[in-house]
Amino acid sequence: MDALIWIGAAISLAGVAGLGWCIVYVMKLRKQVLDDTEMRARMQKAVIMNFGALAISTLGLMMVVVGIFLG
């Protein structure tokens, strides 16, 4: 079950990296001067990526917990 823990930790770190990417993307986006519709479209992309990264991170943490319970 050690492998499940390590794989889950790697997946969780990938999700956290995705969350970091979302933060950097939005910070760069706020510095740009865009009209409202373009800003909304790009922010929607960031929100979708944010939810995806959060889901991946949650999946990885669940794998870690299951590995600990089974180990």
mmCIF file of the N, C-alpha and C atoms, coordinates in Angstrom:
data_MODEL
# 
_entry.id   MODEL 
# 
loop_
_atom_site.group_PDB 
_atom_site.id 
_atom_site.type_symbol 
_atom_site.label_atom_id 
_atom_site.label_alt_id 
_atom_site.label_comp_id 
_atom_site.label_asym_id 
_atom_site.label_entity_id 
_atom_site.label_seq_id 
_atom_site.pdbx_PDB_ins_code 
_atom_site.Cartn_x 
_atom_site.Cartn_y 
_atom_site.Cartn_z 
_atom_site.occupancy 
_atom_site.B_iso_or_equiv 
_atom_site.pdbx_formal_charge 
_atom_site.auth_seq_id 
_atom_site.auth_comp_id 
_atom_site.auth_asym_id 
_atom_site.auth_atom_id 
_atom_site.pdbx_PDB_model_num 
ATOM 1   N N  . MET A 1 1  ? 0.801   -1.207 0.000   1.00 0.00 ? 1  MET A N  1 
ATOM 2   C CA . MET A 1 1  ? 0.000   0.000  0.000   1.00 0.00 ? 1  MET A CA 1 
ATOM 3   C C  . MET A 1 1  ? 0.840   1.267  0.000   1.00 0.00 ? 1  MET A C  1 
ATOM 4   N N  . ASP A 1 2  ? 2.145   1.079  0.174   1.00 0.00 ? 2  ASP A N  1 
ATOM 5   C CA . ASP A 1 2  ? 3.019   2.251  0.122   1.00 0.00 ? 2  ASP A CA 1 
ATOM 6   C C  . ASP A 1 2  ? 2.976   2.908  -1.253  1.00 0.00 ? 2  ASP A C  1 
ATOM 7   N N  . ALA A 1 3  ? 2.838   2.091  -2.281  1.00 0.00 ? 3  ALA A N  1 
ATOM 8   C CA . ALA A 1 3  ? 2.786   2.637  -3.633  1.00 0.00 ? 3  ALA A CA 1 
ATOM 9   C C  . ALA A 1 3  ? 1.551   3.517  -3.812  1.00 0.00 ? 3  ALA A C  1 
ATOM 10  N N  . LEU A 1 4  ? 0.426   3.104  -3.238  1.00 0.00 ? 4  LEU A N  1 
ATOM 11  C CA . LEU A 1 4  ? -0.800  3.895  -3.346  1.00 0.00 ? 4  LEU A CA 1 
ATOM 12  C C  . LEU A 1 4  ? -0.622  5.251  -2.662  1.00 0.00 ? 4  LEU A C  1 
ATOM 13  N N  . ILE A 1 5  ? 0.068   5.259  -1.542  1.00 0.00 ? 5  ILE A N  1 
ATOM 14  C CA . ILE A 1 5  ? 0.309   6.508  -0.821  1.00 0.00 ? 5  ILE A CA 1 
ATOM 15  C C  . ILE A 1 5  ? 1.182   7.442  -1.654  1.00 0.00 ? 5  ILE A C  1 
ATOM 16  N N  . TRP A 1 6  ? 2.276   6.899  -2.234  1.00 0.00 ? 6  TRP A N  1 
ATOM 17  C CA . TRP A 1 6  ? 3.181   7.733  -3.006  1.00 0.00 ? 6  TRP A CA 1 
ATOM 18  C C  . TRP A 1 6  ? 2.548   8.214  -4.308  1.00 0.00 ? 6  TRP A C  1 
ATOM 19  N N  . ILE A 1 7  ? 1.783   7.355  -4.955  1.00 0.00 ? 7  ILE A N  1 
ATOM 20  C CA . ILE A 1 7  ? 1.096   7.772  -6.177  1.00 0.00 ? 7  ILE A CA 1 
ATOM 21  C C  . ILE A 1 7  ? 0.064   8.854  -5.856  1.00 0.00 ? 7  ILE A C  1 
ATOM 22  N N  . GLY A 1 8  ? -0.669  8.669  -4.764  1.00 0.00 ? 8  GLY A N  1 
ATOM 23  C CA . GLY A 1 8  ? -1.644  9.673  -4.341  1.00 0.00 ? 8  GLY A CA 1 
ATOM 24  C C  . GLY A 1 8  ? -0.990  10.996 -3.996  1.00 0.00 ? 8  GLY A C  1 
ATOM 25  N N  . ALA A 1 9  ? 0.187   10.930 -3.358  1.00 0.00 ? 9  ALA A N  1 
ATOM 26  C CA . ALA A 1 9  ? 0.903   12.168 -3.030  1.00 0.00 ? 9  ALA A CA 1 
ATOM 27  C C  . ALA A 1 9  ? 1.357   12.882 -4.295  1.00 0.00 ? 9  ALA A C  1 
ATOM 28  N N  . ALA A 1 10 ? 1.822   12.113 -5.282  1.00 0.00 ? 10 ALA A N  1 
ATOM 29  C CA . ALA A 1 10 ? 2.254   12.724 -6.546  1.00 0.00 ? 10 ALA A CA 1 
ATOM 30  C C  . ALA A 1 10 ? 1.076   13.367 -7.274  1.00 0.00 ? 10 ALA A C  1 
ATOM 31  N N  . ILE A 1 11 ? -0.051  12.682 -7.280  1.00 0.00 ? 11 ILE A N  1 
ATOM 32  C CA . ILE A 1 11 ? -1.252  13.238 -7.928  1.00 0.00 ? 11 ILE A CA 1 
ATOM 33  C C  . ILE A 1 11 ? -1.709  14.500 -7.200  1.00 0.00 ? 11 ILE A C  1 
ATOM 34  N N  . SER A 1 12 ? -1.655  14.464 -5.882  1.00 0.00 ? 12 SER A N  1 
ATOM 35  C CA . SER A 1 12 ? -2.051  15.627 -5.101  1.00 0.00 ? 12 SER A CA 1 
ATOM 36  C C  . SER A 1 12 ? -1.122  16.811 -5.364  1.00 0.00 ? 12 SER A C  1 
ATOM 37  N N  . LEU A 1 13 ? 0.167   16.551 -5.477  1.00 0.00 ? 13 LEU A N  1 
ATOM 38  C CA . LEU A 1 13 ? 1.106   17.629 -5.788  1.00 0.00 ? 13 LEU A CA 1 
ATOM 39  C C  . LEU A 1 13 ? 0.881   18.189 -7.191  1.00 0.00 ? 13 LEU A C  1 
ATOM 40  N N  . ALA A 1 14 ? 0.484   17.334 -8.119  1.00 0.00 ? 14 ALA A N  1 
ATOM 41  C CA . ALA A 1 14 ? 0.155   17.815 -9.459  1.00 0.00 ? 14 ALA A CA 1 
ATOM 42  C C  . ALA A 1 14 ? -1.059  18.749 -9.399  1.00 0.00 ? 14 ALA A C  1 
ATOM 43  N N  . GLY A 1 15 ? -2.031  18.411 -8.573  1.00 0.00 ? 15 GLY A N  1 
ATOM 44  C CA . GLY A 1 15 ? -3.188  19.280 -8.397  1.00 0.00 ? 15 GLY A CA 1 
ATOM 45  C C  . GLY A 1 15 ? -2.819  20.614 -7.771  1.00 0.00 ? 15 GLY A C  1 
ATOM 46  N N  . VAL A 1 16 ? -1.927  20.582 -6.796  1.00 0.00 ? 16 VAL A N  1 
ATOM 47  C CA . VAL A 1 16 ? -1.476  21.824 -6.158  1.00 0.00 ? 16 VAL A CA 1 
ATOM 48  C C  . VAL A 1 16 ? -0.696  22.674 -7.163  1.00 0.00 ? 16 VAL A C  1 
ATOM 49  N N  . ALA A 1 17 ? 0.089   22.033 -8.026  1.00 0.00 ? 17 ALA A N  1 
ATOM 50  C CA . ALA A 1 17 ? 0.795   22.773 -9.075  1.00 0.00 ? 17 ALA A CA 1 
ATOM 51  C C  . ALA A 1 17 ? -0.203  23.423 -10.033 1.00 0.00 ? 17 ALA A C  1 
ATOM 52  N N  . GLY A 1 18 ? -1.286  22.727 -10.333 1.00 0.00 ? 18 GLY A N  1 
ATOM 53  C CA . GLY A 1 18 ? -2.335  23.307 -11.173 1.00 0.00 ? 18 GLY A CA 1 
ATOM 54  C C  . GLY A 1 18 ? -2.985  24.509 -10.510 1.00 0.00 ? 18 GLY A C  1 
ATOM 55  N N  . LEU A 1 19 ? -3.181  24.437 -9.201  1.00 0.00 ? 19 LEU A N  1 
ATOM 56  C CA . LEU A 1 19 ? -3.730  25.586 -8.484  1.00 0.00 ? 19 LEU A CA 1 
ATOM 57  C C  . LEU A 1 19 ? -2.761  26.766 -8.527  1.00 0.00 ? 19 LEU A C  1 
ATOM 58  N N  . GLY A 1 20 ? -1.483  26.476 -8.414  1.00 0.00 ? 20 GLY A N  1 
ATOM 59  C CA . GLY A 1 20 ? -0.474  27.534 -8.530  1.00 0.00 ? 20 GLY A CA 1 
ATOM 60  C C  . GLY A 1 20 ? -0.481  28.166 -9.904  1.00 0.00 ? 20 GLY A C  1 
ATOM 61  N N  . TRP A 1 21 ? -0.661  27.330 -10.941 1.00 0.00 ? 21 TRP A N  1 
ATOM 62  C CA . TRP A 1 21 ? -0.747  27.855 -12.299 1.00 0.00 ? 21 TRP A CA 1 
ATOM 63  C C  . TRP A 1 21 ? -1.948  28.799 -12.424 1.00 0.00 ? 21 TRP A C  1 
ATOM 64  N N  . CYS A 1 22 ? -3.065  28.424 -11.827 1.00 0.00 ? 22 CYS A N  1 
ATOM 65  C CA . CYS A 1 22 ? -4.258  29.275 -11.885 1.00 0.00 ? 22 CYS A CA 1 
ATOM 66  C C  . CYS A 1 22 ? -3.997  30.627 -11.229 1.00 0.00 ? 22 CYS A C  1 
ATOM 67  N N  . ILE A 1 23 ? -3.299  30.621 -10.112 1.00 0.00 ? 23 ILE A N  1 
ATOM 68  C CA . ILE A 1 23 ? -2.996  31.874 -9.421  1.00 0.00 ? 23 ILE A CA 1 
ATOM 69  C C  . ILE A 1 23 ? -2.130  32.773 -10.290 1.00 0.00 ? 23 ILE A C  1 
ATOM 70  N N  . VAL A 1 24 ? -1.084  32.198 -10.868 1.00 0.00 ? 24 VAL A N  1 
ATOM 71  C CA . VAL A 1 24 ? -0.182  32.984 -11.722 1.00 0.00 ? 24 VAL A CA 1 
ATOM 72  C C  . VAL A 1 24 ? -0.927  33.487 -12.956 1.00 0.00 ? 24 VAL A C  1 
ATOM 73  N N  . TYR A 1 25 ? -1.770  32.637 -13.552 1.00 0.00 ? 25 TYR A N  1 
ATOM 74  C CA . TYR A 1 25 ? -2.525  33.016 -14.748 1.00 0.00 ? 25 TYR A CA 1 
ATOM 75  C C  . TYR A 1 25 ? -3.438  34.211 -14.460 1.00 0.00 ? 25 TYR A C  1 
ATOM 76  N N  . VAL A 1 26 ? -4.137  34.174 -13.343 1.00 0.00 ? 26 VAL A N  1 
ATOM 77  C CA . VAL A 1 26 ? -5.064  35.263 -13.013 1.00 0.00 ? 26 VAL A CA 1 
ATOM 78  C C  . VAL A 1 26 ? -4.296  36.537 -12.657 1.00 0.00 ? 26 VAL A C  1 
ATOM 79  N N  . MET A 1 27 ? -3.164  36.397 -11.981 1.00 0.00 ? 27 MET A N  1 
ATOM 80  C CA . MET A 1 27 ? -2.373  37.590 -11.657 1.00 0.00 ? 27 MET A CA 1 
ATOM 81  C C  . MET A 1 27 ? -1.870  38.272 -12.927 1.00 0.00 ? 27 MET A C  1 
ATOM 82  N N  . LYS A 1 28 ? -1.418  37.492 -13.899 1.00 0.00 ? 28 LYS A N  1 
ATOM 83  C CA . LYS A 1 28 ? -0.993  38.067 -15.180 1.00 0.00 ? 28 LYS A CA 1 
ATOM 84  C C  . LYS A 1 28 ? -2.183  38.654 -15.935 1.00 0.00 ? 28 LYS A C  1 
ATOM 85  N N  . LEU A 1 29 ? -3.324  37.995 -15.830 1.00 0.00 ? 29 LEU A N  1 
ATOM 86  C CA . LEU A 1 29 ? -4.513  38.450 -16.535 1.00 0.00 ? 29 LEU A CA 1 
ATOM 87  C C  . LEU A 1 29 ? -5.004  39.788 -15.991 1.00 0.00 ? 29 LEU A C  1 
ATOM 88  N N  . ARG A 1 30 ? -4.894  39.982 -14.686 1.00 0.00 ? 30 ARG A N  1 
ATOM 89  C CA . ARG A 1 30 ? -5.356  41.234 -14.077 1.00 0.00 ? 30 ARG A CA 1 
ATOM 90  C C  . ARG A 1 30 ? -4.505  42.421 -14.502 1.00 0.00 ? 30 ARG A C  1 
ATOM 91  N N  . LYS A 1 31 ? -3.243  42.160 -14.848 1.00 0.00 ? 31 LYS A N  1 
ATOM 92  C CA . LYS A 1 31 ? -2.363  43.246 -15.267 1.00 0.00 ? 31 LYS A CA 1 
ATOM 93  C C  . LYS A 1 31 ? -2.643  43.702 -16.688 1.00 0.00 ? 31 LYS A C  1 
ATOM 94  N N  . GLN A 1 32 ? -3.281  42.844 -17.491 1.00 0.00 ? 32 GLN A N  1 
ATOM 95  C CA . GLN A 1 32 ? -3.574  43.192 -18.875 1.00 0.00 ? 32 GLN A CA 1 
ATOM 96  C C  . GLN A 1 32 ? -4.811  44.087 -18.943 1.00 0.00 ? 32 GLN A C  1 
ATOM 97  N N  . VAL A 1 33 ? -4.842  44.913 -19.945 1.00 0.00 ? 33 VAL A N  1 
ATOM 98  C CA . VAL A 1 33 ? -5.999  45.788 -20.164 1.00 0.00 ? 33 VAL A CA 1 
ATOM 99  C C  . VAL A 1 33 ? -6.844  45.140 -21.256 1.00 0.00 ? 33 VAL A C  1 
ATOM 100 N N  . LEU A 1 34 ? -7.966  44.547 -20.845 1.00 0.00 ? 34 LEU A N  1 
ATOM 101 C CA . LEU A 1 34 ? -8.865  43.854 -21.767 1.00 0.00 ? 34 LEU A CA 1 
ATOM 102 C C  . LEU A 1 34 ? -10.280 44.375 -21.587 1.00 0.00 ? 34 LEU A C  1 
ATOM 103 N N  . ASP A 1 35 ? -11.086 44.205 -22.616 1.00 0.00 ? 35 ASP A N  1 
ATOM 104 C CA . ASP A 1 35 ? -12.494 44.573 -22.468 1.00 0.00 ? 35 ASP A CA 1 
ATOM 105 C C  . ASP A 1 35 ? -13.196 43.510 -21.623 1.00 0.00 ? 35 ASP A C  1 
ATOM 106 N N  . ASP A 1 36 ? -14.406 43.825 -21.227 1.00 0.00 ? 36 ASP A N  1 
ATOM 107 C CA . ASP A 1 36 ? -15.129 42.987 -20.259 1.00 0.00 ? 36 ASP A CA 1 
ATOM 108 C C  . ASP A 1 36 ? -15.394 41.579 -20.788 1.00 0.00 ? 36 ASP A C  1 
ATOM 109 N N  . THR A 1 37 ? -15.788 41.443 -22.043 1.00 0.00 ? 37 THR A N  1 
ATOM 110 C CA . THR A 1 37 ? -16.117 40.117 -22.563 1.00 0.00 ? 37 THR A CA 1 
ATOM 111 C C  . THR A 1 37 ? -14.881 39.237 -22.678 1.00 0.00 ? 37 THR A C  1 
ATOM 112 N N  . GLU A 1 38 ? -13.765 39.818 -23.099 1.00 0.00 ? 38 GLU A N  1 
ATOM 113 C CA . GLU A 1 38 ? -12.521 39.035 -23.195 1.00 0.00 ? 38 GLU A CA 1 
ATOM 114 C C  . GLU A 1 38 ? -12.035 38.622 -21.803 1.00 0.00 ? 38 GLU A C  1 
ATOM 115 N N  . MET A 1 39 ? -12.157 39.524 -20.839 1.00 0.00 ? 39 MET A N  1 
ATOM 116 C CA . MET A 1 39 ? -11.749 39.204 -19.472 1.00 0.00 ? 39 MET A CA 1 
ATOM 117 C C  . MET A 1 39 ? -12.606 38.082 -18.898 1.00 0.00 ? 39 MET A C  1 
ATOM 118 N N  . ARG A 1 40 ? -13.904 38.141 -19.142 1.00 0.00 ? 40 ARG A N  1 
ATOM 119 C CA . ARG A 1 40 ? -14.797 37.084 -18.655 1.00 0.00 ? 40 ARG A CA 1 
ATOM 120 C C  . ARG A 1 40 ? -14.468 35.736 -19.284 1.00 0.00 ? 40 ARG A C  1 
ATOM 121 N N  . ALA A 1 41 ? -14.187 35.734 -20.566 1.00 0.00 ? 41 ALA A N  1 
ATOM 122 C CA . ALA A 1 41 ? -13.869 34.478 -21.253 1.00 0.00 ? 41 ALA A CA 1 
ATOM 123 C C  . ALA A 1 41 ? -12.592 33.857 -20.691 1.00 0.00 ? 41 ALA A C  1 
ATOM 124 N N  . ARG A 1 42 ? -11.587 34.677 -20.458 1.00 0.00 ? 42 ARG A N  1 
ATOM 125 C CA . ARG A 1 42 ? -10.327 34.157 -19.916 1.00 0.00 ? 42 ARG A CA 1 
ATOM 126 C C  . ARG A 1 42 ? -10.471 33.746 -18.457 1.00 0.00 ? 42 ARG A C  1 
ATOM 127 N N  . MET A 1 43 ? -11.286 34.475 -17.703 1.00 0.00 ? 43 MET A N  1 
ATOM 128 C CA . MET A 1 43 ? -11.515 34.103 -16.309 1.00 0.00 ? 43 MET A CA 1 
ATOM 129 C C  . MET A 1 43 ? -12.296 32.798 -16.206 1.00 0.00 ? 43 MET A C  1 
ATOM 130 N N  . GLN A 1 44 ? -13.213 32.555 -17.141 1.00 0.00 ? 44 GLN A N  1 
ATOM 131 C CA . GLN A 1 44 ? -13.942 31.288 -17.148 1.00 0.00 ? 44 GLN A CA 1 
ATOM 132 C C  . GLN A 1 44 ? -12.987 30.123 -17.371 1.00 0.00 ? 44 GLN A C  1 
ATOM 133 N N  . LYS A 1 45 ? -11.988 30.321 -18.227 1.00 0.00 ? 45 LYS A N  1 
ATOM 134 C CA . LYS A 1 45 ? -10.971 29.292 -18.430 1.00 0.00 ? 45 LYS A CA 1 
ATOM 135 C C  . LYS A 1 45 ? -10.232 29.028 -17.119 1.00 0.00 ? 45 LYS A C  1 
ATOM 136 N N  . ALA A 1 46 ? -9.893  30.090 -16.402 1.00 0.00 ? 46 ALA A N  1 
ATOM 137 C CA . ALA A 1 46 ? -9.182  29.935 -15.134 1.00 0.00 ? 46 ALA A CA 1 
ATOM 138 C C  . ALA A 1 46 ? -10.039 29.219 -14.100 1.00 0.00 ? 46 ALA A C  1 
ATOM 139 N N  . VAL A 1 47 ? -11.335 29.509 -14.073 1.00 0.00 ? 47 VAL A N  1 
ATOM 140 C CA . VAL A 1 47 ? -12.224 28.861 -13.110 1.00 0.00 ? 47 VAL A CA 1 
ATOM 141 C C  . VAL A 1 47 ? -12.336 27.367 -13.412 1.00 0.00 ? 47 VAL A C  1 
ATOM 142 N N  . ILE A 1 48 ? -12.452 27.021 -14.683 1.00 0.00 ? 48 ILE A N  1 
ATOM 143 C CA . ILE A 1 48 ? -12.536 25.612 -15.063 1.00 0.00 ? 48 ILE A CA 1 
ATOM 144 C C  . ILE A 1 48 ? -11.249 24.879 -14.686 1.00 0.00 ? 48 ILE A C  1 
ATOM 145 N N  . MET A 1 49 ? -10.109 25.486 -14.971 1.00 0.00 ? 49 MET A N  1 
ATOM 146 C CA . MET A 1 49 ? -8.830  24.872 -14.613 1.00 0.00 ? 49 MET A CA 1 
ATOM 147 C C  . MET A 1 49 ? -8.683  24.769 -13.095 1.00 0.00 ? 49 MET A C  1 
ATOM 148 N N  . ASN A 1 50 ? -9.190  25.761 -12.374 1.00 0.00 ? 50 ASN A N  1 
ATOM 149 C CA . ASN A 1 50 ? -9.123  25.750 -10.920 1.00 0.00 ? 50 ASN A CA 1 
ATOM 150 C C  . ASN A 1 50 ? -9.930  24.581 -10.354 1.00 0.00 ? 50 ASN A C  1 
ATOM 151 N N  . PHE A 1 51 ? -11.142 24.389 -10.855 1.00 0.00 ? 51 PHE A N  1 
ATOM 152 C CA . PHE A 1 51 ? -11.952 23.267 -10.380 1.00 0.00 ? 51 PHE A CA 1 
ATOM 153 C C  . PHE A 1 51 ? -11.312 21.930 -10.729 1.00 0.00 ? 51 PHE A C  1 
ATOM 154 N N  . GLY A 1 52 ? -10.736 21.834 -11.920 1.00 0.00 ? 52 GLY A N  1 
ATOM 155 C CA . GLY A 1 52 ? -10.060 20.602 -12.318 1.00 0.00 ? 52 GLY A CA 1 
ATOM 156 C C  . GLY A 1 52 ? -8.867  20.297 -11.430 1.00 0.00 ? 52 GLY A C  1 
ATOM 157 N N  . ALA A 1 53 ? -8.058  21.310 -11.151 1.00 0.00 ? 53 ALA A N  1 
ATOM 158 C CA . ALA A 1 53 ? -6.896  21.116 -10.285 1.00 0.00 ? 53 ALA A CA 1 
ATOM 159 C C  . ALA A 1 53 ? -7.310  20.754 -8.871  1.00 0.00 ? 53 ALA A C  1 
ATOM 160 N N  . LEU A 1 54 ? -8.370  21.364 -8.398  1.00 0.00 ? 54 LEU A N  1 
ATOM 161 C CA . LEU A 1 54 ? -8.878  21.039 -7.068  1.00 0.00 ? 54 LEU A CA 1 
ATOM 162 C C  . LEU A 1 54 ? -9.383  19.605 -7.011  1.00 0.00 ? 54 LEU A C  1 
ATOM 163 N N  . ALA A 1 55 ? -10.050 19.159 -8.062  1.00 0.00 ? 55 ALA A N  1 
ATOM 164 C CA . ALA A 1 55 ? -10.540 17.781 -8.112  1.00 0.00 ? 55 ALA A CA 1 
ATOM 165 C C  . ALA A 1 55 ? -9.384  16.792 -8.150  1.00 0.00 ? 55 ALA A C  1 
ATOM 166 N N  . ILE A 1 56 ? -8.344  17.087 -8.915  1.00 0.00 ? 56 ILE A N  1 
ATOM 167 C CA . ILE A 1 56 ? -7.184  16.202 -8.987  1.00 0.00 ? 56 ILE A CA 1 
ATOM 168 C C  . ILE A 1 56 ? -6.485  16.130 -7.634  1.00 0.00 ? 56 ILE A C  1 
ATOM 169 N N  . SER A 1 57 ? -6.352  17.261 -6.984  1.00 0.00 ? 57 SER A N  1 
ATOM 170 C CA . SER A 1 57 ? -5.720  17.282 -5.670  1.00 0.00 ? 57 SER A CA 1 
ATOM 171 C C  . SER A 1 57 ? -6.542  16.491 -4.649  1.00 0.00 ? 57 SER A C  1 
ATOM 172 N N  . THR A 1 58 ? -7.841  16.639 -4.706  1.00 0.00 ? 58 THR A N  1 
ATOM 173 C CA . THR A 1 58 ? -8.716  15.890 -3.800  1.00 0.00 ? 58 THR A CA 1 
ATOM 174 C C  . THR A 1 58 ? -8.626  14.392 -4.060  1.00 0.00 ? 58 THR A C  1 
ATOM 175 N N  . LEU A 1 59 ? -8.580  13.996 -5.316  1.00 0.00 ? 59 LEU A N  1 
ATOM 176 C CA . LEU A 1 59 ? -8.441  12.585 -5.661  1.00 0.00 ? 59 LEU A CA 1 
ATOM 177 C C  . LEU A 1 59 ? -7.138  12.017 -5.106  1.00 0.00 ? 59 LEU A C  1 
ATOM 178 N N  . GLY A 1 60 ? -6.058  12.775 -5.247  1.00 0.00 ? 60 GLY A N  1 
ATOM 179 C CA . GLY A 1 60 ? -4.773  12.332 -4.711  1.00 0.00 ? 60 GLY A CA 1 
ATOM 180 C C  . GLY A 1 60 ? -4.802  12.188 -3.204  1.00 0.00 ? 60 GLY A C  1 
ATOM 181 N N  . LEU A 1 61 ? -5.433  13.132 -2.507  1.00 0.00 ? 61 LEU A N  1 
ATOM 182 C CA . LEU A 1 61 ? -5.534  13.035 -1.058  1.00 0.00 ? 61 LEU A CA 1 
ATOM 183 C C  . LEU A 1 61 ? -6.392  11.848 -0.629  1.00 0.00 ? 61 LEU A C  1 
ATOM 184 N N  . MET A 1 62 ? -7.436  11.555 -1.395  1.00 0.00 ? 62 MET A N  1 
ATOM 185 C CA . MET A 1 62 ? -8.250  10.369 -1.081  1.00 0.00 ? 62 MET A CA 1 
ATOM 186 C C  . MET A 1 62 ? -7.437  9.097  -1.247  1.00 0.00 ? 62 MET A C  1 
ATOM 187 N N  . MET A 1 63 ? -6.594  9.062  -2.272  1.00 0.00 ? 63 MET A N  1 
ATOM 188 C CA . MET A 1 63 ? -5.739  7.892  -2.470  1.00 0.00 ? 63 MET A CA 1 
ATOM 189 C C  . MET A 1 63 ? -4.758  7.721  -1.309  1.00 0.00 ? 63 MET A C  1 
ATOM 190 N N  . VAL A 1 64 ? -4.220  8.822  -0.816  1.00 0.00 ? 64 VAL A N  1 
ATOM 191 C CA . VAL A 1 64 ? -3.316  8.752  0.328   1.00 0.00 ? 64 VAL A CA 1 
ATOM 192 C C  . VAL A 1 64 ? -4.044  8.208  1.554   1.00 0.00 ? 64 VAL A C  1 
ATOM 193 N N  . VAL A 1 65 ? -5.234  8.701  1.815   1.00 0.00 ? 65 VAL A N  1 
ATOM 194 C CA . VAL A 1 65 ? -5.993  8.250  2.985   1.00 0.00 ? 65 VAL A CA 1 
ATOM 195 C C  . VAL A 1 65 ? -6.344  6.761  2.866   1.00 0.00 ? 65 VAL A C  1 
ATOM 196 N N  . VAL A 1 66 ? -6.774  6.332  1.693   1.00 0.00 ? 66 VAL A N  1 
ATOM 197 C CA . VAL A 1 66 ? -7.092  4.915  1.488   1.00 0.00 ? 66 VAL A CA 1 
ATOM 198 C C  . VAL A 1 66 ? -5.845  4.063  1.669   1.00 0.00 ? 66 VAL A C  1 
ATOM 199 N N  . GLY A 1 67 ? -4.728  4.525  1.161   1.00 0.00 ? 67 GLY A N  1 
ATOM 200 C CA . GLY A 1 67 ? -3.475  3.785  1.340   1.00 0.00 ? 67 GLY A CA 1 
ATOM 201 C C  . GLY A 1 67 ? -3.074  3.667  2.786   1.00 0.00 ? 67 GLY A C  1 
ATOM 202 N N  . ILE A 1 68 ? -3.300  4.736  3.567   1.00 0.00 ? 68 ILE A N  1 
ATOM 203 C CA . ILE A 1 68 ? -2.983  4.681  5.001   1.00 0.00 ? 68 ILE A CA 1 
ATOM 204 C C  . ILE A 1 68 ? -3.915  3.720  5.713   1.00 0.00 ? 68 ILE A C  1 
ATOM 205 N N  . PHE A 1 69 ? -5.209  3.746  5.394   1.00 0.00 ? 69 PHE A N  1 
ATOM 206 C CA . PHE A 1 69 ? -6.154  2.840  6.041   1.00 0.00 ? 69 PHE A CA 1 
ATOM 207 C C  . PHE A 1 69 ? -5.874  1.384  5.721   1.00 0.00 ? 69 PHE A C  1 
ATOM 208 N N  . LEU A 1 70 ? -5.490  1.115  4.475   1.00 0.00 ? 70 LEU A N  1 
ATOM 209 C CA . LEU A 1 70 ? -5.246  -0.268 4.076   1.00 0.00 ? 70 LEU A CA 1 
ATOM 210 C C  . LEU A 1 70 ? -3.859  -0.761 4.489   1.00 0.00 ? 70 LEU A C  1 
ATOM 211 N N  . GLY A 1 71 ? -2.959  0.159  4.782   1.00 0.00 ? 71 GLY A N  1 
ATOM 212 C CA . GLY A 1 71 ? -1.590  -0.211 5.111   1.00 0.00 ? 71 GLY A CA 1 
ATOM 213 C C  . GLY A 1 71 ? -1.432  -0.490 6.542   1.00 0.00 ? 71 GLY A C  1 
# 
